[in-house]
Amino acid sequence: MTFKASVLTLYPEMFPGALGLSLAGRALEAGTWSLEAIQIRDFATDRHRTVDDTPAGGGAGMVMRADVLAKAIDHASPEGDARPRLLMSPRGKPLTQARVRELAAGPGAVILCGRFEGVDQRLIEARGLEEVSVGDFILSGGEPAALVLLDAVVRLLPGVMGNAVSGEEESFENGLLEHPHYTRPQEFEGREIPEVLISGNHKKIAAWRRAESEKLTKERRPDLL
């Protein structure tokens, strides 16, 4: 089954972007997943291709119109489409590795990239959009966030990573941050590789890595514990 991503955006030229390179790019070329970037302005009805209007109740900025976005979503995701409909939004639920794995196990996703002050709430409710955030900060639009989400998902698709085990031993996969890594040379500017890692004792190595993960998580992300 091919993972199909449909991205609704005012800037389709931003896709595939970095997703056309490295592992994601090779998988895209191989047909492991597909990507279509849909221009939202194509669904506007006036000659200026207007997609936004002033906020009800007053205030700064503009709001993306529900009627235009509804037509775009209905085009990308007709009745019977099992893919989740996502809205990249700073007020959404934080994206987690668990949610990334759920998405990677599914048929794909329809992703709406917001712009301006946001999206008409009626559209979010009427089309059942799941609001997703990639962090507690504000971007100029949803496109960079969509690229982040898709990169996280695509790398987990079967066959994308050369070694599937590498995806199981990363930060957040077991609720902890990943342990430190080392490689040759054995000595670098007076710093040695920890002796345990070159001992050949796999049980001790596993225990050391677990302890280091717990230490890092306690120091940097105690909320994960």
Secondary structure in CASP SS format (residue, H / E / C, confidence):
PFRMAT SS
TARGET T0000
AUTHOR 0000-0000-0000
METHOD secondary structure of the structure
MODEL  1
M C 1.00
T C 1.00
F E 1.00
K E 1.00
A E 1.00
S E 1.00
V E 1.00
L E 1.00
T E 1.00
L C 1.00
Y C 1.00
P H 1.00
E H 1.00
M H 1.00
F C 1.00
P C 1.00
G H 1.00
A H 1.00
L H 1.00
G H 1.00
L C 1.00
S H 1.00
L H 1.00
A H 1.00
G H 1.00
R H 1.00
A H 1.00
L H 1.00
E H 1.00
A H 1.00
G C 1.00
T C 1.00
W E 1.00
S E 1.00
L E 1.00
E E 1.00
A E 1.00
I E 1.00
Q E 1.00
I H 1.00
R H 1.00
D H 1.00
F H 1.00
A C 1.00
T C 1.00
D C 1.00
R C 1.00
H C 1.00
R C 1.00
T C 1.00
V C 1.00
D E 1.00
D E 1.00
T C 1.00
P C 1.00
A C 1.00
G C 1.00
G C 1.00
G C 1.00
A C 1.00
G C 1.00
M C 1.00
V E 1.00
M E 1.00
R C 1.00
A H 1.00
D H 1.00
V H 1.00
L H 1.00
A H 1.00
K H 1.00
A H 1.00
I H 1.00
D H 1.00
H H 1.00
A H 1.00
S C 1.00
P C 1.00
E C 1.00
G C 1.00
D C 1.00
A C 1.00
R C 1.00
P C 1.00
R E 1.00
L E 1.00
L E 1.00
M E 1.00
S E 1.00
P E 1.00
R E 1.00
G E 1.00
K E 1.00
P E 1.00
L C 1.00
T C 1.00
Q H 1.00
A H 1.00
R H 1.00
V H 1.00
R H 1.00
E H 1.00
L H 1.00
A H 1.00
A C 1.00
G C 1.00
P C 1.00
G E 1.00
A E 1.00
V E 1.00
I E 1.00
L E 1.00
C E 1.00
G C 1.00
R C 1.00
F C 1.00
E C 1.00
G E 1.00
V E 1.00
D C 1.00
Q H 1.00
R H 1.00
L H 1.00
I H 1.00
E H 1.00
A H 1.00
R C 1.00
G C 1.00
L C 1.00
E E 1.00
E E 1.00
V E 1.00
S E 1.00
V C 1.00
G C 1.00
D C 1.00
F C 1.00
I C 1.00
L C 1.00
S C 1.00
G C 1.00
G C 1.00
E H 1.00
P H 1.00
A H 1.00
A H 1.00
L H 1.00
V H 1.00
L H 1.00
L H 1.00
D H 1.00
A H 1.00
V H 1.00
V H 1.00
R C 1.00
L C 1.00
L C 1.00
P C 1.00
G C 1.00
V C 1.00
M C 1.00
G C 1.00
N C 1.00
A H 1.00
V H 1.00
S H 1.00
G H 1.00
E H 1.00
E C 1.00
E C 1.00
S C 1.00
F C 1.00
E C 1.00
N C 1.00
G C 1.00
L C 1.00
L C 1.00
E C 1.00
H C 1.00
P C 1.00
H C 1.00
Y C 1.00
T C 1.00
R C 1.00
P C 1.00
Q C 1.00
E E 1.00
F E 1.00
E C 1.00
G C 1.00
R E 1.00
E E 1.00
I C 1.00
P C 1.00
E H 1.00
V H 1.00
L H 1.00
I H 1.00
S C 1.00
G C 1.00
N C 1.00
H H 1.00
K H 1.00
K H 1.00
I H 1.00
A H 1.00
A H 1.00
W H 1.00
R H 1.00
R H 1.00
A H 1.00
E H 1.00
S H 1.00
E H 1.00
K H 1.00
L H 1.00
T H 1.00
K H 1.00
E H 1.00
R H 1.00
R C 1.00
P H 1.00
D H 1.00
L H 1.00
L C 1.00
END
